[in-house]
């Protein structure tokens, strides 16, 4: 994995901790509920950016796995990384959905 991939992984680890199949921790919605609208909107913009990047990572990794399979290469590690990217994308999407819920709840 290149430096950019490791930087992405470090970012995921710092933001979400170990990926163990759980949804967002209960503290995330509680943390969001105390934020002002501008902060929620900034976080929403970041979540949207992460979703775009995550979608790209998933597509690239799927293409890599398919290419490796065509060449008869071992894809076990690449498939594990793909699963991690897919789980991370799911977490970013859940974060975005919670942010949208919070923003919609504040509307008059």
C-alpha positions, 0 to 999 in steps of 0.5 A, a space after each residue: 500500500 502506498 503512502 496515500 493508502 496508509 494516510 487514508 487508513 490512519 485517518 480512518 483509524 483516528 476517526 472511527 477506531 477499530 472497524 469491527 462491524 458495529 455502527 456508529 458509537 452511541 457517542 457520535 449522535 450525542 456529540 452531534 446534538 450539541 453542535 451549532 448548525 454551522 458546525 453540523 454543515 461543515 461536518 456534513 460537507 466533510 462527510 460528503 467528501 469522504 463518501 465521494 473518496 470512499 466510493 472511488 477507493 471501493 471502485 479502484 479496489 474492486 478493479 484491482 481485485 478483478 485484474 488480479 483474479 484475471 492474472 490468477 494472483 492471490 487476492 485474499 489481502 486485496 479482498 480484505 482491504 476491499 471489505 475495509 473500504 466498504 465498511 468505512 464507506 458504510 460508516 461515512 454514509 451513516 455519519 452523513 445520515 445522522 448529520 442530515 437527521 440533526 440538521 433537519 431536526 433543527 428546521 423550524 
